[in-house]
Amino acid sequence: MSLASRYLRTGGVHATIEPDPWHDDAFVLSIDSAEQSQVNLAHPEDVFYEYLRRIANAVDLVKPAGEPITALHLGAGALTLARYIQATRPGSVQHAVELERELLDFVLEQLPLPAGTELTSHVGDAREVLGGLPADLKFDVVILDIFSGPDAPAHLACTDFYREAAAVLMPGGVLAVNVGDEPGFSLVRSQTRALRGAMAGVAAYGTTNLFTRRYAGNIILLGRAEGWPEEWSAALVAAGPHPATVQSSVELDELAGH
């Protein structure tokens, strides 16, 4: 039985939120009957979905544990990672951008954010909103969670957009891009190239067997202006979920099709 349902006018589909039958105090957001994200209201530091857990692991490396950060979420979903950041780094300042106004309102109504969360929501296209932010507003983390399958929006899946996103990062900050793709990984390949064209340090992080490109799944692309620190690769592999692989530098050439 759904907790609630909301029609999303922009996409012409329904979003539902229903209890997770396997986890107490947890709820699953589905869009057009496809599970999109899970939220544990009692323990927002627990991130259940694998790809979101991997992004959370990258967020953990940006600053020492517990230290507040600034974060920009392009694609809000159920705000799982915004909740995680507030739970693990109280006092963080966050912004979230969502194209579907109804989805953002629905999530905030049905799954309230943790007390003390400082989050500003924006409704609109990710690139347009990004370009309209104050020039002095910079972020430790920018998370792009919009792509799903090969039909990614062309104005977002390109080097120019990644350069614009990189420009709002603080020194030492990271751009995390979730790329869901089909076997063959044509989108992962194109986005690895695009991100390499925008940032000096790029890595790909995911379940080890995905790097064969024979399976559908999510690869997390991570970009840094300063170059990719090898100690980050070791930390991400150790953090899991296991088995995990991180590729950077020349290791990425095959994935990028070079």
Backbone as CSV, one residue per row, in Angstrom:
resi,resn,N_x,N_y,N_z,CA_x,CA_y,CA_z,C_x,C_y,C_z
1,MET,0.850,-1.182,0.000,0.000,0.000,0.000,0.891,1.239,0.000
2,SER,0.743,2.111,-0.964,1.566,3.299,-1.045,1.241,4.261,0.076
3,LEU,2.271,4.879,0.611,2.063,5.946,1.575,1.403,7.120,0.882
4,ALA,1.833,7.407,-0.342,1.279,8.536,-1.074,1.691,8.427,-2.524
5,SER,0.961,9.156,-3.390,1.267,9.198,-4.807,1.105,10.620,-5.299
6,ARG,1.923,10.993,-6.294,1.847,12.353,-6.838,2.103,12.295,-8.343
7,TYR,1.258,12.998,-9.107,1.449,13.082,-10.551,2.490,14.152,-10.855
8,LEU,3.478,13.801,-11.677,4.534,14.727,-12.060,4.225,15.244,-13.460
9,ARG,3.861,16.510,-13.544,3.364,17.052,-14.811,4.444,17.131,-15.886
10,THR,5.663,17.462,-15.502,6.707,17.613,-16.512,6.984,16.297,-17.218
11,GLY,7.089,15.220,-16.458,7.384,13.919,-17.046,6.155,13.130,-17.445
12,GLY,4.978,13.550,-16.941,3.753,12.831,-17.254,3.670,11.461,-16.620
13,VAL,4.301,11.296,-15.445,4.308,10.008,-14.749,3.938,10.232,-13.288
14,HIS,3.744,9.133,-12.568,3.425,9.207,-11.147,4.645,8.830,-10.295
15,ALA,4.774,9.514,-9.171,5.757,9.153,-8.148,5.011,8.597,-6.948
16,THR,5.569,7.558,-6.346,4.973,6.972,-5.154,6.031,6.836,-4.071
17,ILE,5.589,6.907,-2.847,6.438,6.647,-1.690,5.744,5.574,-0.860
18,GLU,6.464,4.491,-0.600,5.872,3.404,0.163,6.881,2.858,1.161
19,PRO,6.408,2.248,2.242,7.328,1.684,3.232,8.209,0.607,2.622
20,ASP,9.459,0.581,3.056,10.383,-0.485,2.665,10.083,-1.698,3.545
21,PRO,9.638,-2.805,2.958,9.242,-3.957,3.784,10.405,-4.622,4.509
22,TRP,11.642,-4.302,4.132,12.796,-4.982,4.703,13.526,-4.146,5.749
23,HIS,13.169,-2.865,5.878,13.891,-1.989,6.798,12.907,-1.104,7.562
24,ASP,12.980,-1.165,8.885,12.124,-0.317,9.708,12.459,1.153,9.465
25,ASP,11.428,1.999,9.473,11.579,3.454,9.340,12.139,3.878,7.988
26,ALA,12.108,2.978,6.999,12.645,3.301,5.677,11.520,3.314,4.647
27,PHE,11.705,4.147,3.621,10.703,4.319,2.579,11.403,4.347,1.225
28,VAL,10.659,3.902,0.204,11.194,3.840,-1.149,10.405,4.780,-2.044
29,LEU,11.140,5.625,-2.759,10.546,6.497,-3.767,10.642,5.806,-5.124
30,SER,9.522,5.671,-5.802,9.491,5.113,-7.157,8.890,6.130,-8.107
31,ILE,9.425,6.180,-9.324,8.913,7.062,-10.358,8.570,6.219,-11.566
32,ASP,7.323,6.299,-11.994,6.837,5.486,-13.104,7.105,4.008,-12.829
33,SER,6.850,3.605,-11.585,6.973,2.217,-11.100,8.409,1.721,-10.994
34,ALA,9.400,2.571,-11.235,10.805,2.181,-11.106,11.374,2.760,-9.817
35,GLU,11.951,1.896,-8.976,12.529,2.384,-7.726,13.642,3.392,-8.009
36,GLN,13.566,4.528,-7.308,14.529,5.595,-7.562,15.490,5.777,-6.399
37,SER,14.991,5.724,-5.189,15.860,5.887,-4.025,15.148,5.424,-2.773
38,GLN,15.964,5.213,-1.734,15.450,4.768,-0.440,15.914,5.732,0.636
39,VAL,15.058,5.981,1.609,15.367,6.890,2.711,15.067,6.186,4.019
40,ASN,16.000,6.224,4.943,15.776,5.728,6.301,15.662,6.941,7.211
41,LEU,14.449,7.256,7.632,14.219,8.467,8.418,14.888,8.401,9.785
42,ALA,14.960,7.213,10.366,15.566,7.072,11.691,17.090,7.094,11.618
43,HIS,17.635,6.594,10.503,19.096,6.516,10.356,19.499,7.014,8.968
44,PRO,19.434,8.330,8.733,19.776,8.852,7.401,21.235,8.644,7.024
45,GLU,22.061,8.267,7.996,23.460,7.972,7.677,23.599,6.612,6.979
46,ASP,22.544,5.789,7.017,22.552,4.503,6.323,22.058,4.714,4.892
47,VAL,22.934,4.510,3.934,22.583,4.677,2.522,22.524,3.289,1.900
48,PHE,21.340,2.873,1.503,21.110,1.487,1.103,21.495,1.218,-0.347
49,TYR,21.109,2.083,-1.272,21.384,1.831,-2.685,22.879,1.941,-2.954
50,GLU,23.378,0.981,-3.729,24.823,0.871,-3.927,25.432,2.137,-4.532
51,TYR,24.838,2.651,-5.597,25.470,3.786,-6.266,25.466,5.035,-5.382
52,LEU,24.416,5.203,-4.589,24.381,6.344,-3.667,25.403,6.171,-2.551
53,ARG,25.592,4.932,-2.117,26.610,4.668,-1.092,27.997,5.019,-1.623
54,ARG,28.243,4.742,-2.876,29.552,5.060,-3.443,29.763,6.579,-3.516
55,ILE,28.722,7.313,-3.883,28.849,8.778,-3.881,29.083,9.276,-2.462
56,ALA,28.370,8.705,-1.500,28.575,9.096,-0.098,30.014,8.838,0.329
57,ASN,30.603,7.738,-0.138,31.998,7.448,0.196,32.930,8.527,-0.344
58,ALA,32.630,9.033,-1.547,33.443,10.108,-2.117,33.264,11.398,-1.323
59,VAL,32.047,11.682,-0.909,31.790,12.862,-0.072,32.605,12.788,1.216
60,ASP,32.740,11.591,1.772,33.468,11.415,3.025,34.928,11.843,2.917
61,LEU,35.478,11.849,1.705,36.903,12.144,1.532,37.205,13.625,1.374
62,VAL,36.183,14.425,1.144,36.416,15.830,0.791,36.996,16.628,1.956
63,LYS,36.497,16.354,3.164,36.990,17.041,4.360,37.024,16.038,5.510
64,PRO,37.737,16.356,6.587,37.758,15.440,7.731,36.360,15.104,8.230
65,ALA,36.213,13.928,8.790,34.912,13.446,9.249,34.259,14.444,10.199
66,GLY,32.977,14.690,9.979,32.205,15.562,10.851,32.274,17.032,10.520
67,GLU,33.198,17.424,9.656,33.347,18.843,9.327,32.281,19.251,8.305
68,PRO,31.586,20.373,8.534,30.542,20.794,7.587,31.111,21.071,6.201
69,ILE,30.289,20.847,5.197,30.664,21.139,3.827,29.537,21.912,3.151
70,THR,29.814,22.391,1.940,28.772,22.938,1.079,28.553,21.942,-0.049
71,ALA,27.286,21.687,-0.381,26.975,20.657,-1.377,25.859,21.136,-2.293
72,LEU,25.997,20.796,-3.569,24.980,21.092,-4.577,24.519,19.780,-5.183
73,HIS,23.211,19.541,-5.122,22.618,18.319,-5.660,21.845,18.674,-6.930
74,LEU,22.314,18.201,-8.061,21.631,18.415,-9.333,20.844,17.145,-9.642
75,GLY,19.557,17.209,-9.380,18.707,16.027,-9.357,18.483,15.670,-7.908
76,ALA,17.300,15.974,-7.394,17.091,15.856,-5.948,16.652,14.464,-5.521
77,GLY,15.780,13.831,-6.311,15.260,12.532,-5.905,14.611,12.616,-4.535
78,ALA,14.904,11.659,-3.677,14.370,11.665,-2.317,15.301,12.374,-1.339
79,LEU,16.330,13.059,-1.867,17.282,13.811,-1.042,18.035,12.890,-0.085
80,THR,18.293,11.669,-0.538,19.006,10.697,0.295,20.378,11.214,0.713
81,LEU,21.126,11.758,-0.242,22.483,12.209,0.075,22.483,13.514,0.847
82,ALA,21.487,14.345,0.643,21.369,15.557,1.464,21.137,15.174,2.926
83,ARG,20.336,14.157,3.150,20.089,13.675,4.509,21.368,13.074,5.100
84,TYR,22.087,12.332,4.273,23.340,11.730,4.730,24.343,12.804,5.146
85,ILE,24.484,13.822,4.329,25.441,14.894,4.640,25.054,15.599,5.935
86,GLN,23.776,15.881,6.126,23.358,16.527,7.369,23.623,15.625,8.579
87,ALA,23.387,14.315,8.419,23.572,13.401,9.538,25.043,13.234,9.905
88,THR,25.918,13.229,8.907,27.338,12.967,9.154,28.160,14.240,9.281
89,ARG,27.610,15.363,8.778,28.326,16.639,8.816,27.348,17.754,9.179
90,PRO,26.859,17.758,10.428,25.885,18.779,10.841,26.418,20.183,10.585
91,GLY,25.506,21.053,10.176,25.905,22.422,9.883,26.272,22.653,8.434
92,SER,26.217,21.615,7.619,26.513,21.763,6.200,25.459,22.641,5.528
93,VAL,25.880,23.349,4.494,24.979,24.194,3.712,24.768,23.519,2.363
94,GLN,23.497,23.266,2.009,23.211,22.492,0.810,22.166,23.171,-0.071
95,HIS,22.293,22.910,-1.376,21.318,23.355,-2.367,20.928,22.150,-3.198
96,ALA,19.646,22.080,-3.580,19.159,20.972,-4.400,18.350,21.529,-5.562
97,VAL,18.591,20.978,-6.745,17.916,21.406,-7.965,17.104,20.239,-8.509
98,GLU,15.838,20.486,-8.784,14.968,19.436,-9.312,14.077,20.026,-10.401
99,LEU,13.993,19.334,-11.533,13.168,19.798,-12.645,11.685,19.692,-12.330
100,GLU,11.300,18.661,-11.595,9.891,18.406,-11.278,9.506,19.076,-9.965
101,ARG,8.783,20.183,-10.035,8.356,20.860,-8.805,7.529,19.929,-7.920
102,GLU,6.636,19.158,-8.541,5.778,18.277,-7.761,6.584,17.228,-7.006
103,LEU,7.675,16.747,-7.603,8.486,15.736,-6.936,9.163,16.316,-5.702
104,LEU,9.731,17.492,-5.831,10.402,18.113,-4.692,9.414,18.370,-3.562
105,ASP,8.254,18.925,-3.883,7.236,19.186,-2.860,6.765,17.885,-2.214
106,PHE,6.566,16.868,-3.035,6.086,15.572,-2.563,7.056,14.958,-1.560
107,VAL,8.333,14.951,-1.911,9.342,14.356,-1.028,9.440,15.132,0.283
108,LEU,9.466,16.448,0.208,9.607,17.246,1.424,8.382,17.129,2.327
109,GLU,7.202,16.934,1.726,5.978,16.764,2.521,5.948,15.401,3.208
110,GLN,6.269,14.355,2.463,6.101,12.992,2.960,7.295,12.476,3.754
111,LEU,8.491,12.970,3.421,9.712,12.502,4.074,10.499,13.716,4.555
112,PRO,10.102,14.289,5.676,10.744,15.534,6.136,12.244,15.360,6.334
113,LEU,12.969,16.444,6.079,14.414,16.421,6.277,14.755,16.410,7.759
114,PRO,15.932,15.901,8.133,16.339,15.907,9.540,16.342,17.318,10.116
115,ALA,16.047,17.412,11.388,16.048,18.714,12.060,17.407,19.384,11.891
116,GLY,17.368,20.672,11.602,18.601,21.433,11.466,19.169,21.475,10.070
117,THR,18.560,20.736,9.117,19.085,20.726,7.751,18.956,22.105,7.127
118,GLU,20.045,22.611,6.590,20.040,23.883,5.875,20.127,23.583,4.381
119,LEU,18.953,23.520,3.753,18.891,23.171,2.339,17.982,24.149,1.608
120,THR,18.506,24.734,0.537,17.742,25.614,-0.338,17.375,24.845,-1.584
121,SER,16.095,24.799,-1.911,15.649,24.058,-3.089,15.408,25.007,-4.253
122,HIS,15.715,24.498,-5.448,15.534,25.250,-6.686,14.777,24.360,-7.663
123,VAL,13.806,24.924,-8.361,13.056,24.181,-9.359,13.449,24.699,-10.733
124,GLY,13.889,23.769,-11.604,14.257,24.167,-12.953,15.291,23.244,-13.541
125,ASP,15.705,23.548,-14.759,16.740,22.785,-15.445,18.074,22.946,-14.724
126,ALA,18.812,21.848,-14.580,20.050,21.870,-13.795,21.047,22.888,-14.336
127,ARG,21.210,22.955,-15.653,22.206,23.870,-16.221,21.773,25.324,-16.072
128,GLU,20.489,25.581,-16.255,19.992,26.946,-16.115,20.115,27.427,-14.673
129,VAL,19.739,26.566,-13.729,19.844,26.954,-12.319,21.298,27.148,-11.925
130,LEU,22.165,26.247,-12.380,23.594,26.374,-12.078,24.126,27.714,-12.557
131,GLY,23.756,28.116,-13.766,24.222,29.379,-14.314,23.659,30.595,-13.611
132,GLY,22.545,30.408,-12.897,21.917,31.529,-12.208,22.299,31.673,-10.750
133,LEU,23.153,30.785,-10.235,23.568,30.881,-8.840,24.500,32.079,-8.646
134,PRO,24.520,32.658,-7.449,25.432,33.781,-7.189,26.878,33.400,-7.489
135,ALA,27.623,34.334,-8.054,28.994,34.044,-8.490,29.896,33.648,-7.331
136,ASP,29.592,34.113,-6.133,30.457,33.814,-4.989,30.044,32.547,-4.251
137,LEU,29.031,31.840,-4.756,28.569,30.607,-4.108,29.374,29.427,-4.646
138,LYS,30.180,28.815,-3.783,31.041,27.700,-4.170,30.726,26.480,-3.308
139,PHE,31.074,25.316,-3.840,30.701,24.061,-3.190,31.899,23.123,-3.047
140,ASP,31.887,22.367,-1.965,32.870,21.302,-1.787,32.519,20.079,-2.622
141,VAL,31.225,19.893,-2.853,30.742,18.734,-3.596,29.617,19.173,-4.520
142,VAL,29.687,18.759,-5.776,28.569,18.882,-6.713,28.213,17.476,-7.165
143,ILE,26.947,17.087,-6.982,26.479,15.742,-7.309,25.458,15.839,-8.434
144,LEU,25.745,15.170,-9.541,24.831,15.132,-10.678,24.225,13.739,-10.743
145,ASP,22.922,13.645,-10.489,22.234,12.354,-10.486,20.981,12.477,-11.350
146,ILE,21.214,12.556,-12.651,20.126,12.764,-13.608,20.132,11.705,-14.692
147,PHE,21.298,11.230,-15.099,21.412,10.321,-16.235,20.877,8.932,-15.907
148,SER,20.150,8.358,-16.863,19.700,6.974,-16.725,19.535,6.396,-18.116
149,GLY,20.448,5.535,-18.523,20.393,4.965,-19.854,21.014,5.887,-20.888
150,PRO,20.962,5.492,-22.144,21.691,6.217,-23.181,21.080,7.563,-23.563
151,ASP,19.838,7.836,-23.174,19.165,9.060,-23.603,19.364,10.189,-22.598
152,ALA,20.606,10.500,-22.304,20.911,11.588,-21.376,20.697,12.934,-22.064
153,PRO,20.242,13.949,-21.321,20.062,15.275,-21.936,21.376,15.790,-22.508
154,ALA,21.370,16.133,-23.790,22.614,16.497,-24.478,23.261,17.733,-23.869
155,HIS,22.449,18.671,-23.362,23.028,19.911,-22.830,23.672,19.702,-21.462
156,LEU,23.446,18.531,-20.849,24.095,18.192,-19.581,25.227,17.182,-19.786
157,ALA,25.083,16.333,-20.774,26.065,15.260,-21.001,27.166,15.740,-21.934
158,CYS,27.863,16.798,-21.520,28.871,17.392,-22.404,29.961,18.090,-21.592
159,THR,31.104,18.283,-22.218,32.245,18.909,-21.555,31.931,20.327,-21.101
160,ASP,31.210,21.095,-21.907,30.912,22.479,-21.534,30.150,22.544,-20.215
161,PHE,29.187,21.650,-20.037,28.447,21.652,-18.777,29.341,21.249,-17.614
162,TYR,30.203,20.267,-17.825,31.101,19.859,-16.752,32.064,20.992,-16.382
163,ARG,32.469,21.767,-17.346,33.311,22.930,-17.028,32.552,23.933,-16.171
164,GLU,31.284,24.131,-16.478,30.470,25.049,-15.687,30.288,24.523,-14.264
165,ALA,30.090,23.221,-14.138,29.959,22.630,-12.804,31.275,22.705,-12.044
166,ALA,32.385,22.449,-12.737,33.700,22.518,-12.089,34.003,23.922,-11.595
167,ALA,33.471,24.921,-12.288,33.763,26.313,-11.933,33.149,26.721,-10.597
168,VAL,32.160,25.986,-10.107,31.546,26.344,-8.824,32.126,25.529,-7.670
169,LEU,33.163,24.729,-7.942,33.781,23.934,-6.883,34.809,24.745,-6.110
170,MET,34.866,24.498,-4.811,35.927,25.029,-3.972,37.225,24.301,-4.301
171,PRO,38.383,24.890,-3.981,39.644,24.138,-4.127,39.566,22.815,-3.360
172,GLY,39.960,21.738,-4.021,39.882,20.420,-3.391,38.524,19.768,-3.495
173,GLY,37.560,20.442,-4.134,36.212,19.899,-4.249,36.113,18.807,-5.297
174,VAL,34.972,18.122,-5.303,34.779,16.990,-6.213,33.418,17.086,-6.891
175,LEU,33.412,16.764,-8.169,32.186,16.622,-8.942,31.913,15.133,-9.084
176,ALA,30.741,14.687,-8.627,30.358,13.273,-8.700,29.195,13.129,-9.667
177,VAL,29.357,12.266,-10.661,28.336,12.064,-11.686,27.909,10.604,-11.678
178,ASN,26.632,10.363,-11.413,26.102,9.012,-11.489,25.690,8.734,-12.926
179,VAL,26.289,7.717,-13.530,25.965,7.355,-14.912,25.398,5.943,-14.925
180,GLY,24.090,5.836,-15.083,23.462,4.539,-15.253,23.465,4.178,-16.731
181,ASP,23.895,2.967,-17.072,24.060,2.643,-18.481,23.727,1.186,-18.745
182,GLU,23.570,0.887,-20.031,23.276,-0.458,-20.500,24.579,-1.160,-20.887
183,PRO,24.535,-2.483,-21.120,25.753,-3.168,-21.562,26.370,-2.473,-22.773
184,GLY,27.696,-2.464,-22.801,28.418,-1.716,-23.815,28.917,-0.385,-23.296
185,PHE,28.143,0.227,-22.378,28.540,1.444,-21.665,28.902,2.605,-22.604
186,SER,28.059,2.820,-23.613,28.312,3.939,-24.524,28.201,5.278,-23.808
187,LEU,27.261,5.394,-22.875,27.121,6.656,-22.146,28.276,6.847,-21.171
188,VAL,28.665,5.786,-20.482,29.818,5.882,-19.585,31.054,6.319,-20.372
189,ARG,31.232,5.760,-21.549,32.393,6.115,-22.373,32.361,7.599,-22.745
190,SER,31.210,8.060,-23.235,31.131,9.456,-23.672,31.278,10.416,-22.510
191,GLN,30.740,10.043,-21.351,30.824,10.946,-20.206,32.217,10.935,-19.574
192,THR,32.914,9.823,-19.651,34.302,9.805,-19.192,35.140,10.747,-20.043
193,ARG,34.926,10.710,-21.342,35.645,11.625,-22.230,35.282,13.075,-21.934
194,ALA,33.994,13.324,-21.771,33.539,14.698,-21.536,34.106,15.253,-20.232
195,LEU,34.111,14.422,-19.190,34.625,14.892,-17.901,36.130,15.094,-17.957
196,ARG,36.830,14.228,-18.684,38.275,14.405,-18.852,38.596,15.713,-19.578
197,GLY,37.696,16.149,-20.436,37.909,17.406,-21.132,37.701,18.621,-20.264
198,ALA,37.102,18.420,-19.081,36.773,19.546,-18.208,37.628,19.612,-16.953
199,MET,38.164,18.469,-16.494,38.847,18.430,-15.205,40.134,17.613,-15.313
200,ALA,41.120,18.001,-14.535,42.442,17.359,-14.635,42.462,15.966,-14.038
201,GLY,41.722,15.756,-12.962,41.722,14.466,-12.283,40.377,13.795,-12.387
202,VAL,40.309,12.651,-13.055,39.042,11.941,-13.258,39.220,10.483,-12.864
203,ALA,38.231,9.936,-12.191,38.239,8.524,-11.820,36.850,7.942,-12.034
204,ALA,36.804,6.634,-12.254,35.549,5.893,-12.365,35.503,4.880,-11.231
205,TYR,34.351,4.772,-10.576,34.200,3.987,-9.346,32.943,3.142,-9.482
206,GLY,33.074,1.845,-9.268,31.889,1.002,-9.366,32.179,-0.441,-9.017
207,THR,31.147,-1.265,-9.127,31.295,-2.697,-8.909,32.257,-3.274,-9.950
208,THR,33.147,-4.123,-9.510,34.249,-4.579,-10.358,33.782,-5.153,-11.689
209,ASN,32.731,-5.983,-11.684,32.348,-6.634,-12.939,31.773,-5.670,-13.964
210,LEU,31.364,-4.464,-13.540,30.836,-3.498,-14.501,31.912,-3.020,-15.475
211,PHE,33.164,-3.098,-15.066,34.228,-2.596,-15.926,34.507,-3.528,-17.111
212,THR,33.832,-4.670,-17.151,33.868,-5.508,-18.355,32.930,-4.959,-19.421
213,ARG,32.022,-4.078,-19.036,31.037,-3.445,-19.916,30.014,-4.457,-20.461
214,ARG,29.918,-5.599,-19.824,28.973,-6.625,-20.272,27.653,-6.579,-19.511
215,TYR,27.560,-5.737,-18.487,26.381,-5.710,-17.632,25.855,-4.276,-17.505
216,ALA,24.560,-4.176,-17.322,23.974,-2.872,-17.021,24.294,-2.495,-15.577
217,GLY,24.413,-1.205,-15.316,24.684,-0.775,-13.944,25.102,0.674,-13.881
218,ASN,25.518,1.079,-12.693,25.878,2.466,-12.421,27.368,2.602,-12.155
219,ILE,27.990,3.491,-12.900,29.365,3.885,-12.659,29.355,5.322,-12.122
220,ILE,30.123,5.561,-11.085,30.261,6.917,-10.547,31.537,7.526,-11.116
221,LEU,31.387,8.605,-11.858,32.530,9.356,-12.355,32.827,10.489,-11.390
222,LEU,34.090,10.637,-11.035,34.514,11.637,-10.060,35.559,12.543,-10.692
223,GLY,35.372,13.849,-10.561,36.295,14.798,-11.156,36.818,15.794,-10.145
224,ARG,38.097,16.103,-10.271,38.752,17.107,-9.425,39.620,17.999,-10.309
225,ALA,39.658,19.277,-9.982,40.476,20.210,-10.759,41.961,19.990,-10.518
226,GLU,42.314,19.533,-9.323,43.728,19.470,-8.918,44.432,18.179,-9.316
227,GLY,43.741,17.258,-9.908,44.325,15.948,-10.174,43.731,14.915,-9.227
228,TRP,43.911,13.665,-9.569,43.304,12.581,-8.781,44.313,12.003,-7.800
229,PRO,44.045,12.091,-6.482,44.971,11.527,-5.492,44.818,10.007,-5.391
230,GLU,45.904,9.298,-5.525,45.851,7.844,-5.494,45.352,7.306,-4.155
231,GLU,45.590,8.067,-3.083,45.087,7.605,-1.785,43.551,7.584,-1.761
232,TRP,42.927,8.406,-2.588,41.470,8.357,-2.692,41.025,7.035,-3.314
233,SER,41.757,6.562,-4.303,41.398,5.281,-4.925,41.410,4.162,-3.898
234,ALA,42.472,4.119,-3.102,42.581,3.070,-2.082,41.456,3.181,-1.061
235,ALA,41.123,4.406,-0.661,40.074,4.611,0.343,38.707,4.197,-0.203
236,LEU,38.437,4.509,-1.459,37.139,4.164,-2.043,36.993,2.656,-2.228
237,VAL,38.044,2.001,-2.662,37.990,0.543,-2.799,37.752,-0.106,-1.435
238,ALA,38.437,0.390,-0.422,38.276,-0.167,0.928,36.869,0.076,1.471
239,ALA,36.259,1.200,1.093,34.940,1.553,1.616,33.829,0.713,1.011
240,GLY,34.076,0.142,-0.186,33.066,-0.693,-0.816,31.965,0.129,-1.474
241,PRO,30.769,-0.470,-1.645,30.436,-1.880,-1.463,31.332,-2.793,-2.309
242,HIS,31.571,-3.979,-1.804,32.542,-4.884,-2.405,31.873,-5.882,-3.358
243,PRO,32.593,-6.307,-4.405,33.937,-5.881,-4.799,33.890,-4.558,-5.556
244,ALA,34.845,-3.694,-5.294,34.861,-2.364,-5.894,36.138,-2.147,-6.685
245,THR,36.023,-1.348,-7.730,37.171,-0.968,-8.542,37.152,0.540,-8.756
246,VAL,38.331,1.148,-8.711,38.500,2.548,-9.078,39.553,2.616,-10.171
247,GLN,39.211,3.257,-11.266,40.174,3.461,-12.349,40.418,4.954,-12.528
248,SER,41.680,5.311,-12.733,42.049,6.704,-12.979,43.253,6.722,-13.918
249,SER,43.606,7.930,-14.361,44.776,8.109,-15.217,44.701,7.175,-16.431
250,VAL,45.817,6.495,-16.760,45.842,5.661,-17.963,44.921,4.450,-17.850
251,GLU,44.575,4.054,-16.612,43.644,2.935,-16.431,42.297,3.235,-17.079
252,LEU,41.962,4.523,-17.163,40.661,4.928,-17.692,40.617,4.927,-19.214
253,ASP,41.739,4.783,-19.864,41.784,4.911,-21.318,40.846,3.920,-22.010
254,GLU,40.835,2.674,-21.538,39.996,1.677,-22.175,38.526,1.999,-21.975
255,LEU,38.136,2.392,-20.761,36.754,2.735,-20.489,36.315,3.924,-21.336
256,ALA,37.234,4.869,-21.557,36.921,6.054,-22.348,36.989,5.781,-23.847
257,GLY,37.457,4.593,-24.226,37.535,4.259,-25.639,38.732,4.856,-26.333
258,HIS,39.773,5.174,-25.562,40.987,5.744,-26.149,42.001,4.627,-26.465
